[in-house]
Amino acid sequence: MDEKPKTLRKEIEKALEDGPMDLREISQLFRIREKDALDHLRHISRSAQLKMEPSVCLECGFTFKKRDRLNTPSRCPLCKSESISPPRYQVTR
Ligand SMILES: [Zn+2]
């Protein structure tokens, strides 16, 4: 895997300081794949305070509060629904 340019990562970090975004919003804003956006987030979380607004099950309202993985959960542990809102990420100083 090739190393991503540092500048783009800094840009993403800056954008997340201004307000929370989910993976899709990040990938659209920077024209990158969600998978790459997730990769940047992992790196950002090592050097900055990455805060996560948890995913919520759109079917029963279950909140994925204890989750510390960055990606969107695939399925609700309570009702097994796959309609899950993506977590939103924010960088706090
Ligand atoms: Zn559910």
PDB file of the backbone (N, CA, C, O) and the ligand in Angstrom, with CONECT records:
HET     ZN  A 101       1
ATOM      1  N   MET A   1       0.844  -1.197   0.000  1.00  0.00           N
ATOM      2  CA  MET A   1       0.000   0.000   0.000  1.00  0.00           C
ATOM      3  C   MET A   1       0.882   1.250   0.000  1.00  0.00           C
ATOM      4  O   MET A   1       1.846   1.347   0.759  1.00  0.00           O
ATOM      5  N   ASP A   2       0.541   2.180  -0.844  1.00  0.00           N
ATOM      6  CA  ASP A   2       1.362   3.393  -0.930  1.00  0.00           C
ATOM      7  C   ASP A   2       0.981   4.393   0.164  1.00  0.00           C
ATOM      8  O   ASP A   2      -0.163   4.437   0.618  1.00  0.00           O
ATOM      9  N   GLU A   3       1.939   5.169   0.562  1.00  0.00           N
ATOM     10  CA  GLU A   3       1.723   6.155   1.629  1.00  0.00           C
ATOM     11  C   GLU A   3       0.939   7.352   1.087  1.00  0.00           C
ATOM     12  O   GLU A   3       1.263   7.904   0.036  1.00  0.00           O
ATOM     13  N   LYS A   4      -0.083   7.731   1.823  1.00  0.00           N
ATOM     14  CA  LYS A   4      -0.900   8.878   1.386  1.00  0.00           C
ATOM     15  C   LYS A   4      -0.164  10.188   1.674  1.00  0.00           C
ATOM     16  O   LYS A   4       0.566  10.291   2.660  1.00  0.00           O
ATOM     17  N   PRO A   5      -0.354  11.170   0.824  1.00  0.00           N
ATOM     18  CA  PRO A   5       0.299  12.463   1.088  1.00  0.00           C
ATOM     19  C   PRO A   5      -0.170  13.060   2.409  1.00  0.00           C
ATOM     20  O   PRO A   5      -1.355  13.028   2.739  1.00  0.00           O
ATOM     21  N   LYS A   6       0.772  13.599   3.146  1.00  0.00           N
ATOM     22  CA  LYS A   6       0.477  14.136   4.469  1.00  0.00           C
ATOM     23  C   LYS A   6      -0.475  15.314   4.407  1.00  0.00           C
ATOM     24  O   LYS A   6      -1.290  15.520   5.307  1.00  0.00           O
ATOM     25  N   THR A   7      -0.362  16.088   3.330  1.00  0.00           N
ATOM     26  CA  THR A   7      -1.157  17.307   3.241  1.00  0.00           C
ATOM     27  C   THR A   7      -2.647  17.012   3.245  1.00  0.00           C
ATOM     28  O   THR A   7      -3.419  17.722   3.890  1.00  0.00           O
ATOM     29  N   LEU A   8      -3.059  15.965   2.526  1.00  0.00           N
ATOM     30  CA  LEU A   8      -4.474  15.610   2.474  1.00  0.00           C
ATOM     31  C   LEU A   8      -4.974  15.234   3.868  1.00  0.00           C
ATOM     32  O   LEU A   8      -6.068  15.617   4.284  1.00  0.00           O
ATOM     33  N   ARG A   9      -4.138  14.471   4.577  1.00  0.00           N
ATOM     34  CA  ARG A   9      -4.520  14.076   5.936  1.00  0.00           C
ATOM     35  C   ARG A   9      -4.704  15.298   6.828  1.00  0.00           C
ATOM     36  O   ARG A   9      -5.630  15.363   7.637  1.00  0.00           O
ATOM     37  N   LYS A  10      -3.804  16.262   6.662  1.00  0.00           N
ATOM     38  CA  LYS A  10      -3.922  17.505   7.444  1.00  0.00           C
ATOM     39  C   LYS A  10      -5.206  18.248   7.091  1.00  0.00           C
ATOM     40  O   LYS A  10      -5.876  18.811   7.957  1.00  0.00           O
ATOM     41  N   GLU A  11      -5.532  18.238   5.803  1.00  0.00           N
ATOM     42  CA  GLU A  11      -6.761  18.896   5.341  1.00  0.00           C
ATOM     43  C   GLU A  11      -7.984  18.248   5.984  1.00  0.00           C
ATOM     44  O   GLU A  11      -8.898  18.935   6.441  1.00  0.00           O
ATOM     45  N   ILE A  12      -7.989  16.928   6.014  1.00  0.00           N
ATOM     46  CA  ILE A  12      -9.107  16.198   6.624  1.00  0.00           C
ATOM     47  C   ILE A  12      -9.192  16.535   8.105  1.00  0.00           C
ATOM     48  O   ILE A  12     -10.271  16.791   8.640  1.00  0.00           O
ATOM     49  N   GLU A  13      -8.018  16.529   8.766  1.00  0.00           N
ATOM     50  CA  GLU A  13      -7.977  16.843  10.192  1.00  0.00           C
ATOM     51  C   GLU A  13      -8.548  18.230  10.447  1.00  0.00           C
ATOM     52  O   GLU A  13      -9.295  18.444  11.402  1.00  0.00           O
ATOM     53  N   LYS A  14      -8.185  19.168   9.577  1.00  0.00           N
ATOM     54  CA  LYS A  14      -8.667  20.543   9.717  1.00  0.00           C
ATOM     55  C   LYS A  14     -10.182  20.619   9.536  1.00  0.00           C
ATOM     56  O   LYS A  14     -10.883  21.300  10.284  1.00  0.00           O
ATOM     57  N   ALA A  15     -10.664  19.900   8.524  1.00  0.00           N
ATOM     58  CA  ALA A  15     -12.107  19.905   8.247  1.00  0.00           C
ATOM     59  C   ALA A  15     -12.880  19.343   9.437  1.00  0.00           C
ATOM     60  O   ALA A  15     -13.975  19.808   9.754  1.00  0.00           O
ATOM     61  N   LEU A  16     -12.295  18.331  10.097  1.00  0.00           N
ATOM     62  CA  LEU A  16     -12.977  17.698  11.232  1.00  0.00           C
ATOM     63  C   LEU A  16     -12.899  18.554  12.494  1.00  0.00           C
ATOM     64  O   LEU A  16     -13.663  18.357  13.438  1.00  0.00           O
ATOM     65  N   GLU A  17     -11.968  19.505  12.497  1.00  0.00           N
ATOM     66  CA  GLU A  17     -11.933  20.449  13.620  1.00  0.00           C
ATOM     67  C   GLU A  17     -13.094  21.423  13.537  1.00  0.00           C
ATOM     68  O   GLU A  17     -13.579  21.925  14.552  1.00  0.00           O
ATOM     69  N   ASP A  18     -13.536  21.684  12.301  1.00  0.00           N
ATOM     70  CA  ASP A  18     -14.626  22.646  12.099  1.00  0.00           C
ATOM     71  C   ASP A  18     -15.993  22.058  12.427  1.00  0.00           C
ATOM     72  O   ASP A  18     -16.924  22.796  12.750  1.00  0.00           O
ATOM     73  N   GLY A  19     -16.120  20.754  12.347  1.00  0.00           N
ATOM     74  CA  GLY A  19     -17.409  20.143  12.647  1.00  0.00           C
ATOM     75  C   GLY A  19     -17.391  18.665  12.302  1.00  0.00           C
ATOM     76  O   GLY A  19     -16.565  18.205  11.513  1.00  0.00           O
ATOM     77  N   PRO A  20     -18.316  17.926  12.907  1.00  0.00           N
ATOM     78  CA  PRO A  20     -18.335  16.482  12.691  1.00  0.00           C
ATOM     79  C   PRO A  20     -18.769  16.102  11.274  1.00  0.00           C
ATOM     80  O   PRO A  20     -19.631  16.755  10.685  1.00  0.00           O
ATOM     81  N   MET A  21     -18.174  15.058  10.742  1.00  0.00           N
ATOM     82  CA  MET A  21     -18.544  14.524   9.427  1.00  0.00           C
ATOM     83  C   MET A  21     -18.532  13.012   9.480  1.00  0.00           C
ATOM     84  O   MET A  21     -17.794  12.414  10.262  1.00  0.00           O
ATOM     85  N   ASP A  22     -19.361  12.390   8.635  1.00  0.00           N
ATOM     86  CA  ASP A  22     -19.264  10.938   8.537  1.00  0.00           C
ATOM     87  C   ASP A  22     -18.386  10.566   7.346  1.00  0.00           C
ATOM     88  O   ASP A  22     -17.945  11.428   6.585  1.00  0.00           O
ATOM     89  N   LEU A  23     -18.142   9.272   7.203  1.00  0.00           N
ATOM     90  CA  LEU A  23     -17.211   8.798   6.174  1.00  0.00           C
ATOM     91  C   LEU A  23     -17.610   9.246   4.772  1.00  0.00           C
ATOM     92  O   LEU A  23     -16.765   9.655   3.975  1.00  0.00           O
ATOM     93  N   ARG A  24     -18.896   9.165   4.483  1.00  0.00           N
ATOM     94  CA  ARG A  24     -19.354   9.527   3.148  1.00  0.00           C
ATOM     95  C   ARG A  24     -19.107  11.005   2.861  1.00  0.00           C
ATOM     96  O   ARG A  24     -18.693  11.380   1.764  1.00  0.00           O
ATOM     97  N   GLU A  25     -19.366  11.829   3.863  1.00  0.00           N
ATOM     98  CA  GLU A  25     -19.149  13.265   3.687  1.00  0.00           C
ATOM     99  C   GLU A  25     -17.661  13.568   3.462  1.00  0.00           C
ATOM    100  O   GLU A  25     -17.303  14.398   2.625  1.00  0.00           O
ATOM    101  N   ILE A  26     -16.810  12.886   4.220  1.00  0.00           N
ATOM    102  CA  ILE A  26     -15.369  13.089   4.056  1.00  0.00           C
ATOM    103  C   ILE A  26     -14.935  12.647   2.657  1.00  0.00           C
ATOM    104  O   ILE A  26     -14.200  13.361   1.975  1.00  0.00           O
ATOM    105  N   SER A  27     -15.395  11.465   2.235  1.00  0.00           N
ATOM    106  CA  SER A  27     -14.960  10.948   0.939  1.00  0.00           C
ATOM    107  C   SER A  27     -15.470  11.824  -0.205  1.00  0.00           C
ATOM    108  O   SER A  27     -14.784  11.979  -1.215  1.00  0.00           O
ATOM    109  N   GLN A  28     -16.663  12.396  -0.058  1.00  0.00           N
ATOM    110  CA  GLN A  28     -17.179  13.271  -1.113  1.00  0.00           C
ATOM    111  C   GLN A  28     -16.437  14.598  -1.138  1.00  0.00           C
ATOM    112  O   GLN A  28     -16.114  15.122  -2.204  1.00  0.00           O
ATOM    113  N   LEU A  29     -16.173  15.135   0.042  1.00  0.00           N
ATOM    114  CA  LEU A  29     -15.496  16.432   0.121  1.00  0.00           C
ATOM    115  C   LEU A  29     -14.091  16.366  -0.469  1.00  0.00           C
ATOM    116  O   LEU A  29     -13.658  17.289  -1.158  1.00  0.00           O
ATOM    117  N   PHE A  30     -13.376  15.260  -0.194  1.00  0.00           N
ATOM    118  CA  PHE A  30     -11.995  15.168  -0.640  1.00  0.00           C
ATOM    119  C   PHE A  30     -11.827  14.273  -1.864  1.00  0.00           C
ATOM    120  O   PHE A  30     -10.706  14.025  -2.308  1.00  0.00           O
ATOM    121  N   ARG A  31     -12.941  13.791  -2.406  1.00  0.00           N
ATOM    122  CA  ARG A  31     -12.937  12.936  -3.599  1.00  0.00           C
ATOM    123  C   ARG A  31     -12.021  11.726  -3.417  1.00  0.00           C
ATOM    124  O   ARG A  31     -11.182  11.429  -4.268  1.00  0.00           O
ATOM    125  N   ILE A  32     -12.198  11.043  -2.298  1.00  0.00           N
ATOM    126  CA  ILE A  32     -11.455   9.812  -2.050  1.00  0.00           C
ATOM    127  C   ILE A  32     -12.455   8.724  -1.702  1.00  0.00           C
ATOM    128  O   ILE A  32     -13.619   9.008  -1.420  1.00  0.00           O
ATOM    129  N   ARG A  33     -11.996   7.469  -1.723  1.00  0.00           N
ATOM    130  CA  ARG A  33     -12.881   6.366  -1.362  1.00  0.00           C
ATOM    131  C   ARG A  33     -13.087   6.342   0.156  1.00  0.00           C
ATOM    132  O   ARG A  33     -12.232   6.791   0.920  1.00  0.00           O
ATOM    133  N   GLU A  34     -14.236   5.809   0.573  1.00  0.00           N
ATOM    134  CA  GLU A  34     -14.526   5.747   2.010  1.00  0.00           C
ATOM    135  C   GLU A  34     -13.467   4.930   2.734  1.00  0.00           C
ATOM    136  O   GLU A  34     -13.108   5.227   3.873  1.00  0.00           O
ATOM    137  N   LYS A  35     -12.974   3.902   2.063  1.00  0.00           N
ATOM    138  CA  LYS A  35     -11.937   3.056   2.631  1.00  0.00           C
ATOM    139  C   LYS A  35     -10.677   3.879   2.923  1.00  0.00           C
ATOM    140  O   LYS A  35     -10.032   3.695   3.955  1.00  0.00           O
ATOM    141  N   ASP A  36     -10.339   4.781   2.010  1.00  0.00           N
ATOM    142  CA  ASP A  36      -9.170   5.640   2.213  1.00  0.00           C
ATOM    143  C   ASP A  36      -9.433   6.668   3.302  1.00  0.00           C
ATOM    144  O   ASP A  36      -8.545   6.994   4.090  1.00  0.00           O
ATOM    145  N   ALA A  37     -10.669   7.178   3.340  1.00  0.00           N
ATOM    146  CA  ALA A  37     -11.033   8.132   4.383  1.00  0.00           C
ATOM    147  C   ALA A  37     -10.865   7.478   5.755  1.00  0.00           C
ATOM    148  O   ALA A  37     -10.381   8.101   6.700  1.00  0.00           O
ATOM    149  N   LEU A  38     -11.273   6.218   5.844  1.00  0.00           N
ATOM    150  CA  LEU A  38     -11.159   5.476   7.103  1.00  0.00           C
ATOM    151  C   LEU A  38      -9.693   5.312   7.494  1.00  0.00           C
ATOM    152  O   LEU A  38      -9.332   5.416   8.667  1.00  0.00           O
ATOM    153  N   ASP A  39      -8.859   5.056   6.493  1.00  0.00           N
ATOM    154  CA  ASP A  39      -7.433   4.911   6.719  1.00  0.00           C
ATOM    155  C   ASP A  39      -6.835   6.213   7.276  1.00  0.00           C
ATOM    156  O   ASP A  39      -6.033   6.191   8.210  1.00  0.00           O
ATOM    157  N   HIS A  40      -7.237   7.335   6.691  1.00  0.00           N
ATOM    158  CA  HIS A  40      -6.771   8.626   7.192  1.00  0.00           C
ATOM    159  C   HIS A  40      -7.227   8.841   8.636  1.00  0.00           C
ATOM    160  O   HIS A  40      -6.464   9.322   9.473  1.00  0.00           O
ATOM    161  N   LEU A  41      -8.484   8.477   8.914  1.00  0.00           N
ATOM    162  CA  LEU A  41      -9.014   8.662  10.268  1.00  0.00           C
ATOM    163  C   LEU A  41      -8.201   7.882  11.292  1.00  0.00           C
ATOM    164  O   LEU A  41      -7.934   8.364  12.393  1.00  0.00           O
ATOM    165  N   ARG A  42      -7.809   6.659  10.906  1.00  0.00           N
ATOM    166  CA  ARG A  42      -7.005   5.836  11.823  1.00  0.00           C
ATOM    167  C   ARG A  42      -5.700   6.537  12.167  1.00  0.00           C
ATOM    168  O   ARG A  42      -5.262   6.542  13.317  1.00  0.00           O
ATOM    169  N   HIS A  43      -5.088   7.129  11.143  1.00  0.00           N
ATOM    170  CA  HIS A  43      -3.830   7.832  11.385  1.00  0.00           C
ATOM    171  C   HIS A  43      -4.054   9.092  12.222  1.00  0.00           C
ATOM    172  O   HIS A  43      -3.289   9.399  13.137  1.00  0.00           O
ATOM    173  N   ILE A  44      -5.122   9.808  11.881  1.00  0.00           N
ATOM    174  CA  ILE A  44      -5.415  11.040  12.612  1.00  0.00           C
ATOM    175  C   ILE A  44      -5.652  10.733  14.093  1.00  0.00           C
ATOM    176  O   ILE A  44      -5.245  11.498  14.967  1.00  0.00           O
ATOM    177  N   SER A  45      -6.315   9.606  14.364  1.00  0.00           N
ATOM    178  CA  SER A  45      -6.661   9.276  15.747  1.00  0.00           C
ATOM    179  C   SER A  45      -5.418   8.968  16.583  1.00  0.00           C
ATOM    180  O   SER A  45      -5.486   8.962  17.812  1.00  0.00           O
ATOM    181  N   ARG A  46      -4.282   8.711  15.926  1.00  0.00           N
ATOM    182  CA  ARG A  46      -3.048   8.449  16.677  1.00  0.00           C
ATOM    183  C   ARG A  46      -2.384   9.721  17.150  1.00  0.00           C
ATOM    184  O   ARG A  46      -1.684   9.721  18.163  1.00  0.00           O
ATOM    185  N   SER A  47      -2.597  10.810  16.425  1.00  0.00           N
ATOM    186  CA  SER A  47      -1.894  12.045  16.765  1.00  0.00           C
ATOM    187  C   SER A  47      -2.838  13.130  17.283  1.00  0.00           C
ATOM    188  O   SER A  47      -2.386  14.111  17.872  1.00  0.00           O
ATOM    189  N   ALA A  48      -4.136  12.964  17.069  1.00  0.00           N
ATOM    190  CA  ALA A  48      -5.083  13.990  17.492  1.00  0.00           C
ATOM    191  C   ALA A  48      -6.215  13.345  18.290  1.00  0.00           C
ATOM    192  O   ALA A  48      -6.374  12.124  18.294  1.00  0.00           O
ATOM    193  N   GLN A  49      -6.995  14.188  18.961  1.00  0.00           N
ATOM    194  CA  GLN A  49      -8.150  13.706  19.709  1.00  0.00           C
ATOM    195  C   GLN A  49      -9.305  13.517  18.739  1.00  0.00           C
ATOM    196  O   GLN A  49      -9.957  14.487  18.354  1.00  0.00           O
ATOM    197  N   LEU A  50      -9.559  12.288  18.344  1.00  0.00           N
ATOM    198  CA  LEU A  50     -10.660  12.018  17.436  1.00  0.00           C
ATOM    199  C   LEU A  50     -11.881  11.589  18.241  1.00  0.00           C
ATOM    200  O   LEU A  50     -11.887  10.538  18.883  1.00  0.00           O
ATOM    201  N   LYS A  51     -12.901  12.415  18.192  1.00  0.00           N
ATOM    202  CA  LYS A  51     -14.124  12.122  18.921  1.00  0.00           C
ATOM    203  C   LYS A  51     -15.126  11.503  17.956  1.00  0.00           C
ATOM    204  O   LYS A  51     -15.229  11.912  16.799  1.00  0.00           O
ATOM    205  N   MET A  52     -15.856  10.517  18.443  1.00  0.00           N
ATOM    206  CA  MET A  52     -16.815   9.829  17.589  1.00  0.00           C
ATOM    207  C   MET A  52     -18.229   9.988  18.133  1.00  0.00           C
ATOM    208  O   MET A  52     -18.496   9.676  19.293  1.00  0.00           O
ATOM    209  N   GLU A  53     -19.125  10.472  17.289  1.00  0.00           N
ATOM    210  CA  GLU A  53     -20.541  10.395  17.641  1.00  0.00           C
ATOM    211  C   GLU A  53     -20.995   9.010  17.235  1.00  0.00           C
ATOM    212  O   GLU A  53     -20.878   8.647  16.065  1.00  0.00           O
ATOM    213  N   PRO A  54     -21.518   8.215  18.179  1.00  0.00           N
ATOM    214  CA  PRO A  54     -21.748   6.809  17.889  1.00  0.00           C
ATOM    215  C   PRO A  54     -22.799   6.560  16.804  1.00  0.00           C
ATOM    216  O   PRO A  54     -23.678   7.383  16.550  1.00  0.00           O
ATOM    217  N   SER A  55     -22.670   5.396  16.180  1.00  0.00           N
ATOM    218  CA  SER A  55     -23.685   4.913  15.256  1.00  0.00           C
ATOM    219  C   SER A  55     -24.963   4.614  16.014  1.00  0.00           C
ATOM    220  O   SER A  55     -24.934   4.268  17.195  1.00  0.00           O
ATOM    221  N   VAL A  56     -26.089   4.750  15.319  1.00  0.00           N
ATOM    222  CA  VAL A  56     -27.377   4.425  15.919  1.00  0.00           C
ATOM    223  C   VAL A  56     -28.134   3.497  14.981  1.00  0.00           C
ATOM    224  O   VAL A  56     -28.113   3.689  13.765  1.00  0.00           O
ATOM    225  N   CYS A  57     -28.804   2.492  15.541  1.00  0.00           N
ATOM    226  CA  CYS A  57     -29.659   1.619  14.747  1.00  0.00           C
ATOM    227  C   CYS A  57     -30.921   2.395  14.381  1.00  0.00           C
ATOM    228  O   CYS A  57     -31.623   2.907  15.253  1.00  0.00           O
ATOM    229  N   LEU A  58     -31.197   2.475  13.084  1.00  0.00           N
ATOM    230  CA  LEU A  58     -32.350   3.257  12.636  1.00  0.00           C
ATOM    231  C   LEU A  58     -33.653   2.502  12.868  1.00  0.00           C
ATOM    232  O   LEU A  58     -34.740   3.071  12.762  1.00  0.00           O
ATOM    233  N   GLU A  59     -33.535   1.226  13.184  1.00  0.00           N
ATOM    234  CA  GLU A  59     -34.731   0.403  13.384  1.00  0.00           C
ATOM    235  C   GLU A  59     -35.226   0.491  14.834  1.00  0.00           C
ATOM    236  O   GLU A  59     -36.406   0.749  15.070  1.00  0.00           O
ATOM    237  N   CYS A  60     -34.325   0.276  15.808  1.00  0.00           N
ATOM    238  CA  CYS A  60     -34.761   0.213  17.203  1.00  0.00           C
ATOM    239  C   CYS A  60     -34.123   1.311  18.067  1.00  0.00           C
ATOM    240  O   CYS A  60     -34.480   1.448  19.237  1.00  0.00           O
ATOM    241  N   GLY A  61     -33.199   2.085  17.519  1.00  0.00           N
ATOM    242  CA  GLY A  61     -32.619   3.180  18.276  1.00  0.00           C
ATOM    243  C   GLY A  61     -31.425   2.797  19.128  1.00  0.00           C
ATOM    244  O   GLY A  61     -30.915   3.623  19.885  1.00  0.00           O
ATOM    245  N   PHE A  62     -30.974   1.562  19.018  1.00  0.00           N
ATOM    246  CA  PHE A  62     -29.805   1.128  19.782  1.00  0.00           C
ATOM    247  C   PHE A  62     -28.588   1.986  19.422  1.00  0.00           C
ATOM    248  O   PHE A  62     -28.311   2.210  18.244  1.00  0.00           O
ATOM    249  N   THR A  63     -27.861   2.467  20.444  1.00  0.00           N
ATOM    250  CA  THR A  63     -26.677   3.306  20.227  1.00  0.00           C
ATOM    251  C   THR A  63     -25.418   2.494  20.474  1.00  0.00           C
ATOM    252  O   THR A  63     -25.301   1.815  21.494  1.00  0.00           O
ATOM    253  N   PHE A  64     -24.485   2.561  19.547  1.00  0.00           N
ATOM    254  CA  PHE A  64     -23.241   1.799  19.645  1.00  0.00           C
ATOM    255  C   PHE A  64     -22.209   2.583  20.449  1.00  0.00           C
ATOM    256  O   PHE A  64     -21.176   2.998  19.924  1.00  0.00           O
ATOM    257  N   LYS A  65     -22.512   2.780  21.748  1.00  0.00           N
ATOM    258  CA  LYS A  65     -21.686   3.676  22.566  1.00  0.00           C
ATOM    259  C   LYS A  65     -20.310   3.117  22.877  1.00  0.00           C
ATOM    260  O   LYS A  65     -19.335   3.867  22.925  1.00  0.00           O
ATOM    261  N   LYS A  66     -20.218   1.829  23.087  1.00  0.00           N
ATOM    262  CA  LYS A  66     -18.958   1.263  23.571  1.00  0.00           C
ATOM    263  C   LYS A  66     -18.007   0.915  22.446  1.00  0.00           C
ATOM    264  O   LYS A  66     -16.894   0.443  22.676  1.00  0.00           O
ATOM    265  N   ARG A  67     -18.455   1.153  21.233  1.00  0.00           N
ATOM    266  CA  ARG A  67     -17.673   0.735  20.088  1.00  0.00           C
ATOM    267  C   ARG A  67     -16.453   1.617  19.923  1.00  0.00           C
ATOM    268  O   ARG A  67     -16.584   2.841  19.927  1.00  0.00           O
ATOM    269  N   ASP A  68     -15.253   1.029  19.776  1.00  0.00           N
ATOM    270  CA  ASP A  68     -14.111   1.896  19.516  1.00  0.00           C
ATOM    271  C   ASP A  68     -13.503   1.672  18.137  1.00  0.00           C
ATOM    272  O   ASP A  68     -12.517   2.317  17.780  1.00  0.00           O
ATOM    273  N   ARG A  69     -14.080   0.771  17.370  1.00  0.00           N
ATOM    274  CA  ARG A  69     -13.645   0.683  15.973  1.00  0.00           C
ATOM    275  C   ARG A  69     -14.239   1.856  15.204  1.00  0.00           C
ATOM    276  O   ARG A  69     -15.305   2.367  15.547  1.00  0.00           O
ATOM    277  N   LEU A  70     -13.528   2.273  14.155  1.00  0.00           N
ATOM    278  CA  LEU A  70     -13.922   3.507  13.483  1.00  0.00           C
ATOM    279  C   LEU A  70     -14.981   3.312  12.405  1.00  0.00           C
ATOM    280  O   LEU A  70     -15.694   4.251  12.052  1.00  0.00           O
ATOM    281  N   ASN A  71     -15.083   2.096  11.884  1.00  0.00           N
ATOM    282  CA  ASN A  71     -16.004   1.928  10.762  1.00  0.00           C
ATOM    283  C   ASN A  71     -17.454   1.772  11.228  1.00  0.00           C
ATOM    284  O   ASN A  71     -17.723   1.647  12.423  1.00  0.00           O
ATOM    285  N   THR A  72     -18.370   1.780  10.279  1.00  0.00           N
ATOM    286  CA  THR A  72     -19.782   1.653  10.602  1.00  0.00           C
ATOM    287  C   THR A  72     -20.113   0.196  10.914  1.00  0.00           C
ATOM    288  O   THR A  72     -19.755  -0.695  10.144  1.00  0.00           O
ATOM    289  N   PRO A  73     -20.793  -0.058  12.038  1.00  0.00           N
ATOM    290  CA  PRO A  73     -21.182  -1.438  12.335  1.00  0.00           C
ATOM    291  C   PRO A  73     -22.107  -1.975  11.250  1.00  0.00           C
ATOM    292  O   PRO A  73     -22.894  -1.223  10.674  1.00  0.00           O
ATOM    293  N   SER A  74     -22.016  -3.262  10.972  1.00  0.00           N
ATOM    294  CA  SER A  74     -22.794  -3.800   9.861  1.00  0.00           C
ATOM    295  C   SER A  74     -24.212  -4.187  10.287  1.00  0.00           C
ATOM    296  O   SER A  74     -25.118  -4.238   9.456  1.00  0.00           O
ATOM    297  N   ARG A  75     -24.401  -4.454  11.563  1.00  0.00           N
ATOM    298  CA  ARG A  75     -25.699  -4.969  11.969  1.00  0.00           C
ATOM    299  C   ARG A  75     -25.940  -4.704  13.452  1.00  0.00           C
ATOM    300  O   ARG A  75     -25.013  -4.704  14.261  1.00  0.00           O
ATOM    301  N   CYS A  76     -27.207  -4.480  13.785  1.00  0.00           N
ATOM    302  CA  CYS A  76     -27.587  -4.192  15.164  1.00  0.00           C
ATOM    303  C   CYS A  76     -27.591  -5.471  15.997  1.00  0.00           C
ATOM    304  O   CYS A  76     -28.175  -6.472  15.583  1.00  0.00           O
ATOM    305  N   PRO A  77     -26.940  -5.452  17.178  1.00  0.00           N
ATOM    306  CA  PRO A  77     -26.906  -6.660  18.022  1.00  0.00           C
ATOM    307  C   PRO A  77     -28.266  -6.986  18.628  1.00  0.00           C
ATOM    308  O   PRO A  77     -28.502  -8.126  19.028  1.00  0.00           O
ATOM    309  N   LEU A  78     -29.162  -6.010  18.702  1.00  0.00           N
ATOM    310  CA  LEU A  78     -30.474  -6.243  19.315  1.00  0.00           C
ATOM    311  C   LEU A  78     -31.496  -6.757  18.303  1.00  0.00           C
ATOM    312  O   LEU A  78     -32.071  -7.831  18.483  1.00  0.00           O
ATOM    313  N   CYS A  79     -31.717  -5.991  17.246  1.00  0.00           N
ATOM    314  CA  CYS A  79     -32.794  -6.357  16.321  1.00  0.00           C
ATOM    315  C   CYS A  79     -32.273  -6.908  14.998  1.00  0.00           C
ATOM    316  O   CYS A  79     -33.063  -7.256  14.121  1.00  0.00           O
ATOM    317  N   LYS A  80     -30.944  -6.991  14.843  1.00  0.00           N
ATOM    318  CA  LYS A  80     -30.297  -7.552  13.653  1.00  0.00           C
ATOM    319  C   LYS A  80     -30.518  -6.723  12.385  1.00  0.00           C
ATOM    320  O   LYS A  80     -30.224  -7.176  11.279  1.00  0.00           O
ATOM    321  N   SER A  81     -31.029  -5.527  12.553  1.00  0.00           N
ATOM    322  CA  SER A  81     -31.231  -4.670  11.390  1.00  0.00           C
ATOM    323  C   SER A  81     -29.888  -4.223  10.828  1.00  0.00           C
ATOM    324  O   SER A  81     -28.914  -4.076  11.566  1.00  0.00           O
ATOM    325  N   GLU A  82     -29.843  -4.009   9.522  1.00  0.00           N
ATOM    326  CA  GLU A  82     -28.612  -3.506   8.907  1.00  0.00           C
ATOM    327  C   GLU A  82     -28.731  -2.031   8.551  1.00  0.00           C
ATOM    328  O   GLU A  82     -27.871  -1.479   7.865  1.00  0.00           O
ATOM    329  N   SER A  83     -29.811  -1.392   9.025  1.00  0.00           N
ATOM    330  CA  SER A  83     -29.956   0.048   8.824  1.00  0.00           C
ATOM    331  C   SER A  83     -29.298   0.779   9.983  1.00  0.00           C
ATOM    332  O   SER A  83     -29.930   1.050  11.004  1.00  0.00           O
ATOM    333  N   ILE A  84     -28.033   1.089   9.811  1.00  0.00           N
ATOM    334  CA  ILE A  84     -27.250   1.706  10.878  1.00  0.00           C
ATOM    335  C   ILE A  84     -26.743   3.061  10.382  1.00  0.00           C
ATOM    336  O   ILE A  84     -26.169   3.158   9.297  1.00  0.00           O
ATOM    337  N   SER A  85     -26.956   4.088  11.173  1.00  0.00           N
ATOM    338  CA  SER A  85     -26.413   5.396  10.781  1.00  0.00           C
ATOM    339  C   SER A  85     -24.906   5.374  10.978  1.00  0.00           C
ATOM    340  O   SER A  85     -24.427   4.819  11.968  1.00  0.00           O
ATOM    341  N   PRO A  86     -24.145   5.964  10.061  1.00  0.00           N
ATOM    342  CA  PRO A  86     -22.689   5.949  10.218  1.00  0.00           C
ATOM    343  C   PRO A  86     -22.260   6.844  11.375  1.00  0.00           C
ATOM    344  O   PRO A  86     -22.911   7.852  11.652  1.00  0.00           O
ATOM    345  N   PRO A  87     -21.168   6.483  12.057  1.00  0.00           N
ATOM    346  CA  PRO A  87     -20.655   7.373  13.105  1.00  0.00           C
ATOM    347  C   PRO A  87     -20.115   8.649  12.483  1.00  0.00           C
ATOM    348  O   PRO A  87     -19.668   8.647  11.336  1.00  0.00           O
ATOM    349  N   ARG A  88     -20.155   9.737  13.239  1.00  0.00           N
ATOM    350  CA  ARG A  88     -19.570  10.989  12.770  1.00  0.00           C
ATOM    351  C   ARG A  88     -18.329  11.283  13.580  1.00  0.00           C
ATOM    352  O   ARG A  88     -18.274  11.004  14.777  1.00  0.00           O
ATOM    353  N   TYR A  89     -17.335  11.847  12.922  1.00  0.00           N
ATOM    354  CA  TYR A  89     -16.028  12.049  13.545  1.00  0.00           C
ATOM    355  C   TYR A  89     -15.735  13.532  13.682  1.00  0.00           C
ATOM    356  O   TYR A  89     -16.099  14.343  12.830  1.00  0.00           O
ATOM    357  N   GLN A  90     -15.068  13.861  14.776  1.00  0.00           N
ATOM    358  CA  GLN A  90     -14.664  15.252  14.989  1.00  0.00           C
ATOM    359  C   GLN A  90     -13.317  15.270  15.684  1.00  0.00           C
ATOM    360  O   GLN A  90     -13.028  14.425  16.532  1.00  0.00           O
ATOM    361  N   VAL A  91     -12.505  16.235  15.318  1.00  0.00           N
ATOM    362  CA  VAL A  91     -11.203  16.393  15.973  1.00  0.00           C
ATOM    363  C   VAL A  91     -11.327  17.502  16.995  1.00  0.00           C
ATOM    364  O   VAL A  91     -11.719  18.620  16.660  1.00  0.00           O
ATOM    365  N   THR A  92     -10.995  17.201  18.236  1.00  0.00           N
ATOM    366  CA  THR A  92     -11.068  18.209  19.300  1.00  0.00           C
ATOM    367  C   THR A  92      -9.665  18.556  19.754  1.00  0.00           C
ATOM    368  O   THR A  92      -8.759  17.723  19.727  1.00  0.00           O
ATOM    369  N   ARG A  93      -9.506  19.775  20.164  1.00  0.00           N
ATOM    370  CA  ARG A  93      -8.194  20.244  20.624  1.00  0.00           C
ATOM    371  C   ARG A  93      -8.176  20.374  22.119  1.00  0.00           C
ATOM    372  O   ARG A  93      -7.156  20.756  22.693  1.00  0.00           O
TER     373      ARG A  93
HETATM  374 ZN    ZN A 101     -31.679  -2.351  16.207  1.00  0.00          ZN2+
END
